[in-house]
Amino acid sequence: FWPWQTRGFDFGEAPAASAGKARGASMETVGDRIAKAQESGDPAQIRAALLDAKASGADAAQIDQALAELDRVEAGGATTAAPSQPPADGAGGVEDPNAILELRAKAEAFKKKGNERLKDGTKSAAREALEFFTSGLEVRCSDPVLNGQLYGNRAHVRMQLRQFVEAVDDCRKAIASDPKNIKAYWRAAKASLHLDLCRNGIDFCEEGLKHAAGDADLIKLRDSCAEKLQGQQQRRAQRAPAGRGSAGEFNADEAMAVQEKLTSLTEQSEHLKATIVRKQRQRMRLQLTQQNVEATPPETKLYNTVGRCFLLGERSVMEESMKTTMASIEEELPKLQNASQELEKRKDAAEKELREIVSAFQQQTAAASAA
């Protein structure tokens, strides 16, 4: 079930004739060890077999790739068939203190890796950082402060990727996990400001100031939200039917601003729709997997997908993991769908606003020509 099971290792060019038989016998022995290690599902045995294969002349690049995947498995806490490893409970919490510390250490490691990737300052590095923060949350450690930091850091990345709706949602989760996470309030308000949800932005700032009275960043952002909200209200008043007597009240700068807002809303809406489709497909695949697992006899071996390979897993742990993932999807989908509907309404409003501006310009041009 590992990548090299189907294609085999490349042991390089054929050896000299005098050493051919000995080398061939050695390769066959190494291959047998790898096969047995794979069947056991024990990472330690797999690692030892891979190192032996490398020392015996197997393709170093393939070996290094396999070792890297194995490191990722162990860092990510993938489950093997070790009978001494107790399954996690439904919430991901474990009563064993050592297991709790181990889960926290894994989540912390993913957070550090995500932070390191962010230092590159590129979009590809940001996407990798997002995956690391997500992996840290999937560990489901019981430390609410650490989980709040992971949600907050992921929200920060989503803002860099202009995924403002998802960023606000992650900030809400960060606040729910750790109400004293001041950065989460600021990021939630900033993302809301990008969405033109100024009232929401003010509310986030006010809530944050209850925990950090006098915080300069929150006060400044609150004032920015209030200023933008006031401008929105004034423009609505100017465009009211009773006050639309003059065609000159619209200008080119405002038209460009509305066009940029419409473009941004369209991009966010398309991204959100793609996310919903991806979640729906994930739910469908998970449902089929659950059905297949339920239909298999209890003694059937089950394997976890890990990158481009598979590791032997414990049935009860895998079933619980699928159940938890399904619950998370069922919880997220309605929120994403509601957010998508709200974005569509705001996009329609921006389109209407732009049409009104264009119409006003046309009236202004006609009036100037007639004069």
BALOBA-1460 file (C-alpha; in Angstrom, 3 decimals):
// residues 371
<rec num="1" residu="f" x="0.000" y="0.000" z="0.000"/>
<rec num="2" residu="w" x="3.061" y="2.265" z="-0.127"/>
<rec num="3" residu="p" x="4.015" y="3.974" z="-3.400"/>
<rec num="4" residu="w" x="6.963" y="1.698" z="-3.978"/>
<rec num="5" residu="q" x="4.838" y="-1.455" z="-3.573"/>
<rec num="6" residu="t" x="3.511" y="-1.159" z="-7.099"/>
<rec num="7" residu="r" x="6.475" y="0.333" z="-8.947"/>
<rec num="8" residu="g" x="9.407" y="-1.117" z="-6.985"/>
<rec num="9" residu="f" x="12.632" y="0.589" z="-5.982"/>
<rec num="10" residu="d" x="15.251" y="1.536" z="-8.538"/>
<rec num="11" residu="f" x="18.495" y="-0.031" z="-7.387"/>
<rec num="12" residu="g" x="20.608" y="1.708" z="-10.056"/>
<rec num="13" residu="e" x="22.559" y="0.191" z="-12.922"/>
<rec num="14" residu="a" x="23.357" y="-3.489" z="-13.037"/>
<rec num="15" residu="p" x="26.493" y="-4.413" z="-11.001"/>
<rec num="16" residu="a" x="29.593" y="-5.980" z="-12.439"/>
<rec num="17" residu="a" x="29.245" y="-9.623" z="-13.409"/>
<rec num="18" residu="s" x="31.561" y="-10.784" z="-10.619"/>
<rec num="19" residu="a" x="29.332" y="-9.243" z="-7.957"/>
<rec num="20" residu="g" x="25.963" y="-9.591" z="-9.701"/>
<rec num="21" residu="k" x="24.657" y="-12.633" z="-7.834"/>
<rec num="22" residu="a" x="25.661" y="-11.366" z="-4.411"/>
<rec num="23" residu="r" x="24.159" y="-7.943" z="-5.040"/>
<rec num="24" residu="g" x="20.974" y="-9.438" z="-6.503"/>
<rec num="25" residu="a" x="20.557" y="-11.667" z="-3.456"/>
<rec num="26" residu="s" x="21.077" y="-8.669" z="-1.184"/>
<rec num="27" residu="m" x="18.439" y="-6.642" z="-3.031"/>
<rec num="28" residu="e" x="15.973" y="-9.514" z="-2.817"/>
<rec num="29" residu="t" x="16.536" y="-9.761" z="0.958"/>
<rec num="30" residu="v" x="16.024" y="-6.016" z="1.380"/>
<rec num="31" residu="g" x="12.863" y="-6.185" z="-0.710"/>
<rec num="32" residu="d" x="11.523" y="-8.952" z="1.519"/>
<rec num="33" residu="r" x="12.224" y="-6.867" z="4.617"/>
<rec num="34" residu="i" x="10.382" y="-3.882" z="3.152"/>
<rec num="35" residu="a" x="7.395" y="-6.057" z="2.260"/>
<rec num="36" residu="k" x="7.232" y="-7.501" z="5.781"/>
<rec num="37" residu="a" x="7.601" y="-4.076" z="7.349"/>
<rec num="38" residu="q" x="4.751" y="-2.757" z="5.197"/>
<rec num="39" residu="e" x="2.516" y="-5.620" z="6.245"/>
<rec num="40" residu="s" x="3.218" y="-4.913" z="9.914"/>
<rec num="41" residu="g" x="2.307" y="-1.228" z="9.575"/>
<rec num="42" residu="d" x="4.970" y="-0.447" z="12.204"/>
<rec num="43" residu="p" x="6.750" y="2.839" z="11.304"/>
<rec num="44" residu="a" x="9.923" y="1.776" z="13.143"/>
<rec num="45" residu="q" x="10.228" y="-1.423" z="11.089"/>
<rec num="46" residu="i" x="9.447" y="0.468" z="7.874"/>
<rec num="47" residu="r" x="12.118" y="3.063" z="8.655"/>
<rec num="48" residu="a" x="14.741" y="0.389" z="9.377"/>
<rec num="49" residu="a" x="13.915" y="-1.446" z="6.152"/>
<rec num="50" residu="l" x="14.121" y="1.758" z="4.118"/>
<rec num="51" residu="l" x="17.518" y="2.664" z="5.581"/>
<rec num="52" residu="d" x="18.785" y="-0.845" z="4.795"/>
<rec num="53" residu="a" x="17.529" y="-0.462" z="1.229"/>
<rec num="54" residu="k" x="19.327" y="2.853" z="0.879"/>
<rec num="55" residu="a" x="22.563" y="1.389" z="2.240"/>
<rec num="56" residu="s" x="22.240" y="-1.516" z="-0.215"/>
<rec num="57" residu="g" x="22.115" y="0.797" z="-3.222"/>
<rec num="58" residu="a" x="18.428" y="1.604" z="-3.754"/>
<rec num="59" residu="d" x="17.494" y="4.883" z="-5.422"/>
<rec num="60" residu="a" x="18.362" y="7.486" z="-2.765"/>
<rec num="61" residu="a" x="15.764" y="9.992" z="-3.966"/>
<rec num="62" residu="q" x="12.928" y="7.473" z="-3.635"/>
<rec num="63" residu="i" x="14.163" y="6.365" z="-0.217"/>
<rec num="64" residu="d" x="14.423" y="9.960" z="1.018"/>
<rec num="65" residu="q" x="10.931" y="10.695" z="-0.273"/>
<rec num="66" residu="a" x="9.555" y="7.639" z="1.537"/>
<rec num="67" residu="l" x="11.349" y="8.611" z="4.755"/>
<rec num="68" residu="a" x="9.966" y="12.140" z="4.489"/>
<rec num="69" residu="e" x="6.437" y="10.746" z="4.142"/>
<rec num="70" residu="l" x="7.047" y="8.543" z="7.154"/>
<rec num="71" residu="d" x="8.244" y="11.570" z="9.171"/>
<rec num="72" residu="r" x="5.082" y="13.400" z="8.175"/>
<rec num="73" residu="v" x="2.958" y="10.444" z="9.292"/>
<rec num="74" residu="e" x="4.625" y="10.303" z="12.699"/>
<rec num="75" residu="a" x="4.508" y="14.103" z="13.140"/>
<rec num="76" residu="g" x="0.840" y="14.144" z="12.177"/>
<rec num="77" residu="g" x="-0.093" y="11.456" z="14.659"/>
<rec num="78" residu="a" x="-1.307" y="8.857" z="12.145"/>
<rec num="79" residu="t" x="-2.548" y="5.739" z="13.862"/>
<rec num="80" residu="t" x="-1.019" y="2.342" z="13.327"/>
<rec num="81" residu="a" x="-2.176" y="-1.007" z="14.528"/>
<rec num="82" residu="a" x="-0.214" y="-0.861" z="17.771"/>
<rec num="83" residu="p" x="-2.480" y="-2.540" z="20.354"/>
<rec num="84" residu="s" x="-1.111" y="-0.411" z="23.197"/>
<rec num="85" residu="q" x="-2.378" y="2.831" z="21.621"/>
<rec num="86" residu="p" x="-5.805" y="3.738" z="23.034"/>
<rec num="87" residu="p" x="-8.374" y="5.326" z="20.723"/>
<rec num="88" residu="a" x="-9.319" y="8.952" z="21.265"/>
<rec num="89" residu="d" x="-12.731" y="9.828" z="22.590"/>
<rec num="90" residu="g" x="-15.416" y="11.518" z="20.512"/>
<rec num="91" residu="a" x="-14.095" y="15.030" z="21.087"/>
<rec num="92" residu="g" x="-10.497" y="14.122" z="20.421"/>
<rec num="93" residu="g" x="-9.625" y="14.401" z="24.112"/>
<rec num="94" residu="v" x="-7.680" y="11.658" z="25.886"/>
<rec num="95" residu="e" x="-7.606" y="11.035" z="29.619"/>
<rec num="96" residu="d" x="-4.012" y="9.787" z="29.658"/>
<rec num="97" residu="p" x="-1.863" y="12.831" z="30.676"/>
<rec num="98" residu="n" x="1.007" y="11.679" z="28.485"/>
<rec num="99" residu="a" x="-1.309" y="11.426" z="25.493"/>
<rec num="100" residu="i" x="-2.655" y="14.919" z="26.201"/>
<rec num="101" residu="l" x="0.868" y="16.326" z="26.268"/>
<rec num="102" residu="e" x="1.745" y="14.436" z="23.098"/>
<rec num="103" residu="l" x="-1.258" y="15.858" z="21.227"/>
<rec num="104" residu="r" x="-0.415" y="19.355" z="22.392"/>
<rec num="105" residu="a" x="3.198" y="18.955" z="21.279"/>
<rec num="106" residu="k" x="2.059" y="17.851" z="17.820"/>
<rec num="107" residu="a" x="-0.348" y="20.776" z="17.484"/>
<rec num="108" residu="e" x="2.388" y="23.183" z="18.640"/>
<rec num="109" residu="a" x="4.797" y="21.690" z="16.083"/>
<rec num="110" residu="f" x="2.316" y="22.304" z="13.261"/>
<rec num="111" residu="k" x="1.807" y="25.881" z="14.460"/>
<rec num="112" residu="k" x="5.561" y="26.544" z="14.387"/>
<rec num="113" residu="k" x="5.865" y="25.063" z="10.896"/>
<rec num="114" residu="g" x="3.024" y="27.272" z="9.696"/>
<rec num="115" residu="n" x="4.630" y="30.361" z="11.193"/>
<rec num="116" residu="e" x="7.943" y="29.496" z="9.542"/>
<rec num="117" residu="r" x="6.306" y="29.195" z="6.117"/>
<rec num="118" residu="l" x="4.626" y="32.579" z="6.551"/>
<rec num="119" residu="k" x="8.050" y="34.214" z="6.792"/>
<rec num="120" residu="d" x="8.603" y="33.535" z="3.078"/>
<rec num="121" residu="g" x="5.921" y="36.067" z="2.210"/>
<rec num="122" residu="t" x="4.754" y="34.254" z="-0.937"/>
<rec num="123" residu="k" x="1.262" y="33.073" z="-1.836"/>
<rec num="124" residu="s" x="2.405" y="29.453" z="-2.178"/>
<rec num="125" residu="a" x="4.028" y="29.609" z="1.260"/>
<rec num="126" residu="a" x="0.808" y="31.072" z="2.669"/>
<rec num="127" residu="r" x="-1.162" y="28.129" z="1.293"/>
<rec num="128" residu="e" x="1.311" y="25.718" z="2.876"/>
<rec num="129" residu="a" x="1.030" y="27.595" z="6.176"/>
<rec num="130" residu="l" x="-2.752" y="27.283" z="5.993"/>
<rec num="131" residu="e" x="-2.388" y="23.510" z="5.632"/>
<rec num="132" residu="f" x="-0.058" y="23.345" z="8.636"/>
<rec num="133" residu="f" x="-2.481" y="25.315" z="10.825"/>
<rec num="134" residu="t" x="-5.335" y="23.090" z="9.647"/>
<rec num="135" residu="s" x="-3.297" y="19.980" z="10.493"/>
<rec num="136" residu="g" x="-2.648" y="21.418" z="13.949"/>
<rec num="137" residu="l" x="-6.393" y="21.832" z="14.501"/>
<rec num="138" residu="e" x="-7.057" y="18.306" z="13.240"/>
<rec num="139" residu="v" x="-4.855" y="16.977" z="16.055"/>
<rec num="140" residu="r" x="-7.708" y="18.117" z="18.365"/>
<rec num="141" residu="c" x="-5.593" y="18.804" z="21.406"/>
<rec num="142" residu="s" x="-7.396" y="19.907" z="24.557"/>
<rec num="143" residu="d" x="-5.566" y="23.244" z="24.995"/>
<rec num="144" residu="p" x="-8.132" y="25.984" z="24.184"/>
<rec num="145" residu="v" x="-5.497" y="28.741" z="24.049"/>
<rec num="146" residu="l" x="-3.393" y="26.834" z="21.497"/>
<rec num="147" residu="n" x="-6.469" y="25.996" z="19.443"/>
<rec num="148" residu="g" x="-7.439" y="29.670" z="19.521"/>
<rec num="149" residu="q" x="-3.983" y="30.601" z="18.229"/>
<rec num="150" residu="l" x="-4.249" y="28.042" z="15.417"/>
<rec num="151" residu="y" x="-7.654" y="29.369" z="14.360"/>
<rec num="152" residu="g" x="-6.362" y="32.943" z="14.608"/>
<rec num="153" residu="n" x="-3.232" y="32.196" z="12.580"/>
<rec num="154" residu="r" x="-5.296" y="30.427" z="9.939"/>
<rec num="155" residu="a" x="-7.591" y="33.471" z="9.787"/>
<rec num="156" residu="h" x="-4.493" y="35.637" z="9.233"/>
<rec num="157" residu="v" x="-3.484" y="33.451" z="6.274"/>
<rec num="158" residu="r" x="-7.013" y="33.479" z="4.859"/>
<rec num="159" residu="m" x="-6.929" y="37.284" z="4.926"/>
<rec num="160" residu="q" x="-3.672" y="37.241" z="2.961"/>
<rec num="161" residu="l" x="-5.392" y="34.983" z="0.420"/>
<rec num="162" residu="r" x="-8.424" y="37.325" z="0.408"/>
<rec num="163" residu="q" x="-10.694" y="34.626" z="1.844"/>
<rec num="164" residu="f" x="-12.400" y="37.132" z="4.109"/>
<rec num="165" residu="v" x="-15.600" y="35.189" z="4.785"/>
<rec num="166" residu="e" x="-13.652" y="32.134" z="5.969"/>
<rec num="167" residu="a" x="-11.337" y="34.420" z="7.939"/>
<rec num="168" residu="v" x="-14.238" y="35.842" z="9.934"/>
<rec num="169" residu="d" x="-15.493" y="32.321" z="10.631"/>
<rec num="170" residu="d" x="-12.053" y="31.229" z="11.882"/>
<rec num="171" residu="c" x="-11.868" y="34.323" z="14.099"/>
<rec num="172" residu="r" x="-15.231" y="33.458" z="15.642"/>
<rec num="173" residu="k" x="-13.896" y="29.990" z="16.428"/>
<rec num="174" residu="a" x="-10.704" y="31.454" z="17.870"/>
<rec num="175" residu="i" x="-12.736" y="33.743" z="20.138"/>
<rec num="176" residu="a" x="-15.000" y="30.879" z="21.197"/>
<rec num="177" residu="s" x="-11.913" y="28.823" z="22.066"/>
<rec num="178" residu="d" x="-10.081" y="31.656" z="23.836"/>
<rec num="179" residu="p" x="-12.118" y="34.832" z="24.533"/>
<rec num="180" residu="k" x="-8.907" y="36.667" z="25.543"/>
<rec num="181" residu="n" x="-7.327" y="36.250" z="22.106"/>
<rec num="182" residu="i" x="-7.253" y="39.974" z="21.235"/>
<rec num="183" residu="k" x="-5.715" y="39.405" z="17.810"/>
<rec num="184" residu="a" x="-8.769" y="37.359" z="16.839"/>
<rec num="185" residu="y" x="-11.071" y="40.342" z="17.501"/>
<rec num="186" residu="w" x="-8.829" y="42.635" z="15.454"/>
<rec num="187" residu="r" x="-8.595" y="40.184" z="12.543"/>
<rec num="188" residu="a" x="-12.350" y="39.574" z="12.609"/>
<rec num="189" residu="a" x="-12.977" y="43.328" z="12.453"/>
<rec num="190" residu="k" x="-10.402" y="43.818" z="9.682"/>
<rec num="191" residu="a" x="-11.870" y="40.999" z="7.571"/>
<rec num="192" residu="s" x="-15.363" y="42.430" z="8.154"/>
<rec num="193" residu="l" x="-14.121" y="45.823" z="6.978"/>
<rec num="194" residu="h" x="-12.848" y="44.222" z="3.756"/>
<rec num="195" residu="l" x="-16.341" y="42.763" z="3.317"/>
<rec num="196" residu="d" x="-17.909" y="46.201" z="3.881"/>
<rec num="197" residu="l" x="-19.585" y="44.810" z="7.004"/>
<rec num="198" residu="c" x="-18.645" y="47.882" z="9.015"/>
<rec num="199" residu="r" x="-21.214" y="47.356" z="11.759"/>
<rec num="200" residu="n" x="-19.850" y="43.851" z="12.358"/>
<rec num="201" residu="g" x="-16.337" y="45.280" z="12.464"/>
<rec num="202" residu="i" x="-17.346" y="47.813" z="15.109"/>
<rec num="203" residu="d" x="-18.989" y="45.068" z="17.170"/>
<rec num="204" residu="f" x="-15.838" y="42.906" z="17.060"/>
<rec num="205" residu="c" x="-13.715" y="45.870" z="18.186"/>
<rec num="206" residu="e" x="-16.106" y="46.670" z="21.025"/>
<rec num="207" residu="e" x="-16.044" y="43.059" z="22.227"/>
<rec num="208" residu="g" x="-12.248" y="43.012" z="22.110"/>
<rec num="209" residu="l" x="-12.025" y="46.243" z="24.073"/>
<rec num="210" residu="k" x="-14.001" y="44.606" z="26.882"/>
<rec num="211" residu="h" x="-10.987" y="42.310" z="27.377"/>
<rec num="212" residu="a" x="-8.284" y="44.872" z="26.545"/>
<rec num="213" residu="a" x="-9.576" y="48.335" z="27.380"/>
<rec num="214" residu="g" x="-7.573" y="51.054" z="25.684"/>
<rec num="215" residu="d" x="-5.999" y="48.779" z="23.046"/>
<rec num="216" residu="a" x="-4.774" y="51.294" z="20.456"/>
<rec num="217" residu="d" x="-5.081" y="48.955" z="17.454"/>
<rec num="218" residu="l" x="-8.685" y="48.044" z="18.244"/>
<rec num="219" residu="i" x="-9.637" y="51.676" z="18.846"/>
<rec num="220" residu="k" x="-8.047" y="52.776" z="15.566"/>
<rec num="221" residu="l" x="-9.764" y="49.985" z="13.618"/>
<rec num="222" residu="r" x="-13.099" y="50.724" z="15.287"/>
<rec num="223" residu="d" x="-12.800" y="54.358" z="14.208"/>
<rec num="224" residu="s" x="-11.988" y="53.275" z="10.638"/>
<rec num="225" residu="c" x="-15.058" y="51.041" z="10.568"/>
<rec num="226" residu="a" x="-17.220" y="53.838" z="11.959"/>
<rec num="227" residu="e" x="-15.879" y="56.306" z="9.390"/>
<rec num="228" residu="k" x="-16.549" y="53.936" z="6.519"/>
<rec num="229" residu="l" x="-20.014" y="53.144" z="7.869"/>
<rec num="230" residu="q" x="-20.827" y="56.849" z="8.025"/>
<rec num="231" residu="g" x="-19.724" y="57.269" z="4.414"/>
<rec num="232" residu="q" x="-21.924" y="54.352" z="3.342"/>
<rec num="233" residu="q" x="-24.923" y="55.871" z="5.121"/>
<rec num="234" residu="q" x="-24.332" y="59.279" z="3.527"/>
<rec num="235" residu="r" x="-24.115" y="57.786" z="0.038"/>
<rec num="236" residu="r" x="-27.335" y="55.864" z="0.582"/>
<rec num="237" residu="a" x="-29.057" y="59.067" z="1.670"/>
<rec num="238" residu="q" x="-27.791" y="60.919" z="-1.411"/>
<rec num="239" residu="r" x="-29.079" y="58.190" z="-3.674"/>
<rec num="240" residu="a" x="-32.531" y="58.122" z="-2.166"/>
<rec num="241" residu="p" x="-35.197" y="58.857" z="-4.835"/>
<rec num="242" residu="a" x="-36.160" y="62.167" z="-3.188"/>
<rec num="243" residu="g" x="-32.613" y="63.444" z="-3.285"/>
<rec num="244" residu="r" x="-31.626" y="62.400" z="-6.774"/>
<rec num="245" residu="g" x="-32.444" y="65.656" z="-8.462"/>
<rec num="246" residu="s" x="-28.940" y="66.374" z="-9.701"/>
<rec num="247" residu="a" x="-27.042" y="64.085" z="-12.035"/>
<rec num="248" residu="g" x="-23.744" y="65.642" z="-10.957"/>
<rec num="249" residu="e" x="-23.760" y="64.019" z="-7.518"/>
<rec num="250" residu="f" x="-21.912" y="60.964" z="-8.917"/>
<rec num="251" residu="n" x="-18.295" y="61.045" z="-10.075"/>
<rec num="252" residu="a" x="-15.704" y="58.889" z="-11.832"/>
<rec num="253" residu="d" x="-13.714" y="58.152" z="-8.679"/>
<rec num="254" residu="e" x="-16.799" y="56.750" z="-7.002"/>
<rec num="255" residu="a" x="-17.576" y="54.652" z="-10.084"/>
<rec num="256" residu="m" x="-14.073" y="53.136" z="-9.971"/>
<rec num="257" residu="a" x="-14.419" y="52.377" z="-6.262"/>
<rec num="258" residu="v" x="-17.743" y="50.623" z="-6.801"/>
<rec num="259" residu="q" x="-16.295" y="48.673" z="-9.747"/>
<rec num="260" residu="e" x="-13.387" y="47.486" z="-7.578"/>
<rec num="261" residu="k" x="-15.805" y="46.471" z="-4.843"/>
<rec num="262" residu="l" x="-17.910" y="44.533" z="-7.344"/>
<rec num="263" residu="t" x="-14.826" y="42.754" z="-8.695"/>
<rec num="264" residu="s" x="-13.728" y="41.826" z="-5.166"/>
<rec num="265" residu="l" x="-17.197" y="40.550" z="-4.245"/>
<rec num="266" residu="t" x="-17.339" y="38.483" z="-7.429"/>
<rec num="267" residu="e" x="-13.962" y="36.879" z="-6.662"/>
<rec num="268" residu="q" x="-14.984" y="36.109" z="-3.083"/>
<rec num="269" residu="s" x="-18.305" y="34.687" z="-4.213"/>
<rec num="270" residu="e" x="-16.661" y="32.384" z="-6.773"/>
<rec num="271" residu="h" x="-14.101" y="31.213" z="-4.228"/>
<rec num="272" residu="l" x="-16.815" y="30.504" z="-1.668"/>
<rec num="273" residu="k" x="-18.876" y="28.561" z="-4.198"/>
<rec num="274" residu="a" x="-15.827" y="26.446" z="-5.038"/>
<rec num="275" residu="t" x="-15.274" y="25.787" z="-1.329"/>
<rec num="276" residu="i" x="-18.898" y="24.660" z="-0.927"/>
<rec num="277" residu="v" x="-18.597" y="22.281" z="-3.891"/>
<rec num="278" residu="r" x="-15.350" y="20.896" z="-2.446"/>
<rec num="279" residu="k" x="-16.992" y="20.329" z="0.948"/>
<rec num="280" residu="q" x="-19.982" y="18.629" z="-0.668"/>
<rec num="281" residu="r" x="-17.705" y="16.279" z="-2.594"/>
<rec num="282" residu="q" x="-15.749" y="15.551" z="0.574"/>
<rec num="283" residu="r" x="-19.002" y="14.714" z="2.358"/>
<rec num="284" residu="m" x="-20.079" y="12.403" z="-0.472"/>
<rec num="285" residu="r" x="-16.730" y="10.563" z="-0.493"/>
<rec num="286" residu="l" x="-16.827" y="10.245" z="3.276"/>
<rec num="287" residu="q" x="-20.361" y="8.841" z="3.194"/>
<rec num="288" residu="l" x="-19.313" y="6.215" z="0.643"/>
<rec num="289" residu="t" x="-16.246" y="5.347" z="2.709"/>
<rec num="290" residu="q" x="-18.336" y="4.948" z="5.858"/>
<rec num="291" residu="q" x="-20.749" y="2.682" z="4.008"/>
<rec num="292" residu="n" x="-17.899" y="0.538" z="2.679"/>
<rec num="293" residu="v" x="-16.279" y="0.278" z="6.111"/>
<rec num="294" residu="e" x="-19.581" y="-0.766" z="7.684"/>
<rec num="295" residu="a" x="-19.983" y="-3.444" z="4.998"/>
<rec num="296" residu="t" x="-16.538" y="-4.980" z="5.574"/>
<rec num="297" residu="p" x="-16.105" y="-7.869" z="8.053"/>
<rec num="298" residu="p" x="-14.592" y="-6.851" z="11.427"/>
<rec num="299" residu="e" x="-11.405" y="-8.801" z="10.753"/>
<rec num="300" residu="t" x="-10.661" y="-6.898" z="7.522"/>
<rec num="301" residu="k" x="-7.557" y="-4.720" z="7.690"/>
<rec num="302" residu="l" x="-8.157" y="-1.014" z="7.108"/>
<rec num="303" residu="y" x="-5.592" y="1.550" z="5.994"/>
<rec num="304" residu="n" x="-5.292" y="5.307" z="6.449"/>
<rec num="305" residu="t" x="-4.371" y="7.452" z="3.457"/>
<rec num="306" residu="v" x="-1.186" y="9.370" z="4.213"/>
<rec num="307" residu="g" x="0.018" y="11.478" z="1.305"/>
<rec num="308" residu="r" x="0.703" y="9.023" z="-1.494"/>
<rec num="309" residu="c" x="0.847" y="5.977" z="0.735"/>
<rec num="310" residu="f" x="-1.248" y="4.056" z="3.269"/>
<rec num="311" residu="l" x="-0.692" y="2.970" z="6.865"/>
<rec num="312" residu="l" x="-2.506" y="0.217" z="8.687"/>
<rec num="313" residu="g" x="-5.088" y="1.773" z="11.012"/>
<rec num="314" residu="e" x="-7.275" y="0.750" z="13.928"/>
<rec num="315" residu="r" x="-10.924" y="0.392" z="12.897"/>
<rec num="316" residu="s" x="-12.449" y="2.108" z="15.940"/>
<rec num="317" residu="v" x="-10.129" y="5.113" z="15.633"/>
<rec num="318" residu="m" x="-10.787" y="5.439" z="11.898"/>
<rec num="319" residu="e" x="-14.549" y="5.214" z="12.370"/>
<rec num="320" residu="e" x="-14.459" y="7.850" z="15.102"/>
<rec num="321" residu="s" x="-12.289" y="10.102" z="12.935"/>
<rec num="322" residu="m" x="-14.715" y="9.814" z="10.011"/>
<rec num="323" residu="k" x="-17.633" y="10.540" z="12.328"/>
<rec num="324" residu="t" x="-15.924" y="13.662" z="13.686"/>
<rec num="325" residu="t" x="-14.990" y="14.879" z="10.205"/>
<rec num="326" residu="m" x="-18.540" y="14.348" z="8.961"/>
<rec num="327" residu="a" x="-19.941" y="16.315" z="11.908"/>
<rec num="328" residu="s" x="-17.534" y="19.149" z="11.137"/>
<rec num="329" residu="i" x="-18.597" y="19.239" z="7.475"/>
<rec num="330" residu="e" x="-22.286" y="19.177" z="8.384"/>
<rec num="331" residu="e" x="-21.671" y="22.120" z="10.705"/>
<rec num="332" residu="e" x="-19.624" y="24.147" z="8.203"/>
<rec num="333" residu="l" x="-21.740" y="23.683" z="5.065"/>
<rec num="334" residu="p" x="-24.823" y="25.651" z="6.215"/>
<rec num="335" residu="k" x="-22.590" y="28.513" z="7.375"/>
<rec num="336" residu="l" x="-20.772" y="28.599" z="4.048"/>
<rec num="337" residu="q" x="-24.053" y="28.478" z="2.126"/>
<rec num="338" residu="n" x="-25.503" y="31.340" z="4.186"/>
<rec num="339" residu="a" x="-22.333" y="33.357" z="3.651"/>
<rec num="340" residu="s" x="-22.545" y="32.668" z="-0.092"/>
<rec num="341" residu="q" x="-26.127" y="33.930" z="-0.204"/>
<rec num="342" residu="e" x="-25.129" y="37.099" z="1.651"/>
<rec num="343" residu="l" x="-22.250" y="37.685" z="-0.754"/>
<rec num="344" residu="e" x="-24.613" y="37.268" z="-3.714"/>
<rec num="345" residu="k" x="-26.975" y="39.870" z="-2.230"/>
<rec num="346" residu="r" x="-24.115" y="42.307" z="-1.717"/>
<rec num="347" residu="k" x="-22.818" y="41.643" z="-5.228"/>
<rec num="348" residu="d" x="-26.283" y="42.324" z="-6.678"/>
<rec num="349" residu="a" x="-26.463" y="45.550" z="-4.653"/>
<rec num="350" residu="a" x="-23.035" y="46.627" z="-5.958"/>
<rec num="351" residu="e" x="-24.119" y="45.887" z="-9.540"/>
<rec num="352" residu="k" x="-27.262" y="47.978" z="-9.029"/>
<rec num="353" residu="e" x="-25.192" y="50.792" z="-7.529"/>
<rec num="354" residu="l" x="-22.807" y="50.726" z="-10.496"/>
<rec num="355" residu="r" x="-25.706" y="50.822" z="-12.971"/>
<rec num="356" residu="e" x="-27.116" y="53.865" z="-11.177"/>
<rec num="357" residu="i" x="-23.741" y="55.625" z="-11.384"/>
<rec num="358" residu="v" x="-23.420" y="54.849" z="-15.094"/>
<rec num="359" residu="s" x="-26.970" y="56.097" z="-15.666"/>
<rec num="360" residu="a" x="-26.177" y="59.314" z="-13.782"/>
<rec num="361" residu="f" x="-23.060" y="59.840" z="-15.888"/>
<rec num="362" residu="q" x="-25.102" y="59.367" z="-19.029"/>
<rec num="363" residu="q" x="-27.655" y="61.911" z="-17.818"/>
<rec num="364" residu="q" x="-24.874" y="64.336" z="-16.932"/>
<rec num="365" residu="t" x="-23.311" y="63.946" z="-20.375"/>
<rec num="366" residu="a" x="-26.668" y="64.426" z="-22.109"/>
<rec num="367" residu="a" x="-27.395" y="67.541" z="-20.037"/>
<rec num="368" residu="a" x="-23.977" y="68.998" z="-20.885"/>
<rec num="369" residu="s" x="-24.489" y="68.320" z="-24.597"/>
<rec num="370" residu="a" x="-27.924" y="69.940" z="-24.573"/>
<rec num="371" residu="a" x="-26.515" y="73.019" z="-22.857"/>
